[in-house]
Structures are given as C-alpha cells and as structure tokens.
Amino acid sequence: MAPRVRVLHHESELGAWELVRRAPGPELHGYVVGYEGYVERSAPVQVLRQQVPVAQLPLIVNFGSPWAASDTPDGPGELHDSFFAGLFDRSTYVVPDGAASCVQVNLTPLGAHLLFGLPMHEVVNRIVALDDVAPQALAGLHSRLEDRADWESRFELLDDVFAARLSQVRTPAPDIAWAWTALERTHGRAPIGWICDRLGRSRRHLARRFREEIGLPPKTVARIMRFERAVSLLGRRDAALAEVAFECGYYDQAHMNRDFRAFAGASPAAFAPRIVPEGGVVA
C-alpha cells in the first residue's frame, strides 16, 4: 500500500498556506523521515518563523521566492534558494522573500551522510546551497520535480531518486546506527554511558564517530531529542509543564527550562503559546 498523503490548510489574518505531507517509501526507513510540499499564498505580511533545533536535517527544493535565514529575529537574513542544512544546536529565524513554494525532505543524519557523502560536522549550524553539496545522483532534481504535475508524483520521484542513490553507497557504521536508533526510540532518554557499555566503546570513540556521521556529540543529540519531544507535548495545549518534564526525562522542571532557554531562547511557558499545531513555530 502506498504511503498516505495528508493535506493541511491554514487561513488567518496572517495569510493562507497549504502543507502536504507524506511518509517515504519503506525502503527509505531510517534515512528519510518524511516529505512536505508547501505553498504560502495571500500573506499581507510575511511571518518570521523560529526554527528550533530538531534531530532532522532539511533538504529544500525551492520553487518560489528565496528564504531569508538569520541567527537572530531581527536579522539581517541571508537569502537561500534550494538548500540543505545540517543539525543546529540553536534557533534560526526564516521568512520567505515573497510567495513561497517548495518541497522539504526531512532526513535523518545517517541518511544525509549517505546521500551527500559529507562529514556531517562540516554542516553543523550551517545552511548550504544544494548545488554545492548535491552528488551527481541528485543533479537536476529541481527541474525534474518542477515538471511533475502534483505533490504525490513529486514524492514518488523522490522515493525513486533516494532509493537509487542509497543502493550505490555503503551502509552506516553498525555501532553508530545502533546508538542513533537507541536515542531516537527513547526520545533522547537512553543514557550515553549505557550506550557505550552496550557497544563496548569509549565515550571519546562514540563522540568522534558521531562527529563524522551525525554532526554533533551524542549528549547534544540526546538533549535536542528530549527538547523536540517536549515541544511536541507542549503543542497539545493541555499539557502541564511538570508532566512534560517528567515524560521527557528531565531531572526536574528547572532542567527543562534551561534547555528551552538554550535552544528556543524562552521558557517553556512563554514558548508554548507560539507553537502552531501541525504547522511549526512562529515568532
């Protein structure tokens, strides 16, 4: 059975957007998290979006206006067309420079490492032009996607392109794949010491290999995963902060507060009202 496409619509005084989501084909499990097609129309004022750290890496194939991205909400933002971004351990702020339309592919670090063949530490906290890093297998992806008639056929093309590329490269290092999966399944709650013991590896060895294939140290990755889980729970609106902190494996609410201030620049209570369910976070 083909993965199901979900279509989300939003209309408000800020404008209107359409978000189309689909899971990748099963052969891409562990490497591609999902596809998103996005079109934003009728925005009287372009909305600045805060992109908080997540344990995924976006590949953007852009069909509309370029995107301005900055480390601070007051800019100035550097313009980007089609691009790829590594893991971030801080927020970035993005806004389209006009009408927006793009395909976003959310990759795991393992998938990005295999697709691009890059040492992942080289793209940490960086946005790079897709043409600068894309292998030959991804050449011409923009025009091939633009020629497709609808989102579903675009997602099918991505399935085919990525599956073909991954069939030509080696598989991830087994110890790093296992460690990543252990963190991912527990939303960052698996202790790093326990992972090292299970693998028979030192913390230094694991950190060095994570730098190459993931980008950030295991401890930082675990923090980002816990934070990402907390943001998801806070988006439900009825979640109590103490319960969220416990569910996500924080020592206490003060521990969660520190990570929110580091990653989002705000306390959980201040940040929660800005979470748009299914649509991201806006400033």
N, C-alpha and C positions, 0 to 999 in steps of 0.2 A: 504493500500500500504506500502511495506517495505521501510524503510529509504534508501536513495540513497548513494552508496559508491562513493567517489571521490578519484582518484588516481593522485598524483602529482609526477613528476620526475624532478631531477636536475642533471646536469652534468657540471663540470667546472674543472679548473686546481686544485681545492681543492678536487676533487673526485666526487662520484655519490651517490645519495640517492633516495629512494622511500618512499613516505609518503601516506598512505591510510587512509582516514577519513570517518567516518560515524556517523550520529546522533544516539542517543539511541532510544529505543522504546518509544512511547508516554506515557506509564505508568511510565516512569522514569523522566518525565519532572519536573524540579525544583530541582532534585537531581544529575543527571548525565548530564554534558554539551555535551560530545562527546567522541568518541573513535578514537584512532590513532594507526595505525600499522606503524612501522618504520624499515627500513633496510638501512644501510650505507655500501657501498662497494667501493673498489678501491681508498681509500684515501691515497695519498702518505704521507701526514702529517695530523694528527688528528687535527681538528679545535676546538678551545676553543670557547664555546658558552656562552654568557652572558644571564642569565635568570633573567629578570627584574620582579618586583612584579606584579602579576595579581590576580584577585579575583576568582581564581580557585585553586583546590588542586590536584596535580598529584598522581595517583597510577600507578606505573611502574611494569609490569611483564616482567622480563628480560630473553631473550633467548640467547643473545650474550655476549660480554665482559662486565665486570662491568664498572660502570660510576664513574669517579673521580669528586668530587664536592668540591669547596673551596669558602671561603668568598672573596678572592682576586684573580685577574687574574694570579698572579704569584705563586699561590698555597702555600704549598703542598695540594693536594686534597685527601680527604678520599674516599676510594673505596666503592661503593654500588652496590649490585646486585638488586634483586627486592625490591622496597621500596615504602613508602608513605611519602609525605611531607605536612606540614601544610602551612598556609598562611605565606608569607615573607613580611617584610617591608623594605627589602634591596635586592640588587642583589646577585646572586650566579653565579659561573662560573663552567661549567661542560664540560667534554670531555670523550669520550669512551676510554677505555684502550685497544682498538683493534677493530675488526669488530663488528658493533653494530646491534642489532636486539631486538625489544621489542614491547609490547603493552602498550600504555599510555591511562589511563582512566582519563578524566578531570571531577572532582567532584565539586559541589558547597559545601561550608562549611556545609550547612544544610544536604546535602546528606552524606558527610563524617562523620558528627556527628552521624547520624542514622546508617550508615553502620558499623562503628567501635565502637560506643558506648563510645567515648573518650571525656573528657573535652577538647575542642579544644585549649584552651590556653596552654595546655601541649605540643603541637606540633608546636607552633608558632616559625618560624625561625629554624625549625628542620627537618632533614631527618631521618626517622626511618626504620629499616628493616621491610619488610612486614610481615614476620613470627612473629615478636614481637608484632604486633598490630592486626593482622587479626583475626576476630571471626571464630568460627567453620564453619559457613556458607561459608567462603572463603577458608577453608583449601583445599590444593591440587589444587588450582587454576592454578598454573604454569604448572603442568603436564597435566591437563585437557585441557588447551589452546594449549599446545605444540602438543598434539595429534590431533588437528583439522587440516584439510587439507589446509585451506585457511583463509584469513582475514575475509571474510564475516561470515564463520561458527564460527570463534572465537568471532566476535561481537555478533552473535546470542546467544552464550553461556553466554557471559557477561550480555546480556539482561535478560536471564532466572535466572542467579545466583543473580543478584542485585534485580530483582523483587521479588524473593522468600525471600531474606533477609529483604527487606523493608516491606513485608507483615507481618513479625513477630515482628516488633518494633513499638513503638508509633510514632505518627506524631509530627512534630516540634511544639514548643510553638507558638500559633497563632500570638502573638504580635511580636515575633522575625521574623517569616516567613513574616509577612506583612512589617516590617521595611526593611528586606533584599530585598524584591521584589520592594519596593519603591525606594531604592537606585539603584538596578540593572536596573530597567526600565529607570531611568533618568541618567544612567552612573555616579552616584555619585553626581548629582546636587541637589537632594532633600535636603533641609536644615534639619539638625538634630533637631533643635528646633521645626520645623513644624511636623516632625515625632513624637516627644514626645507629642506635643499638640494633634495630631490626636489619639494617643494611650492612652492619659491620664496618661502617665508615666513620671517620672523624668529622667533627663539625667543620674543620678547615677544608677537608676534601669536599664535603657537600656544598659549602658556600662557594668554592671555586668552580664546581661543576654547574651550580645554579647560575653563576655569573655568565657562563658561556651559553647555556641552553634556555635559561629563563630570563635573566637580566638582573634581577635583584636577589639579595640573600634570602634564604628560607625564612628567617624570622620576620623580615619585612613583608614577604609574600603572605605569611600567616596573618600578620596584622591587617593587611589590605583585605584579605578574605573575611576576617571577622567583622571589619568595618562595613564591607559590602553587604554582608548578611544583616547587620544592624540597620543599615539604610533601608533594605527591603522590608524588614519588620516594621520600621517606623512609618513606612508608606501606607500601612494599613489603617492608620489614624487612631485605632483604639488600643494600641499597644502601650503599656506602662513602661517607663524608662527602666525601672529596676528589673522588670521581667525580661526586657530586651537584653540588658547587660548580662543577666544570668544565662539566657538562652544562647548568647553568642560567645560565652566562655570568658568574659571579662572577670577580673577578680572582684570588682565592685563597680558601682556607677561612676565613681571618680576615675577609674581606669578607662572606662568607655569615653568619658568626657575628654580625657587627654588625647585619645586617638582622633576623636571628632575635631578637636581644635587643630591637630596636626594635619589631618587630611582634608577637612572641609572649612577650616577657619572659623568654626562656630560650634557652640554647644549642641548636643542632640536636640534639646528643647527648642532652640532657635532655628535649627536646620529643618526639623520635621515638617513644618507648615509649607516649606518650599518644595517638597517632593511632589511631583506630578505623577500620580499612578499611571503606569504603562508609558509615560512619555518623557521620563528623565527628570532632571533637576534644573530649575531656573533661578536666576539671581533676583 
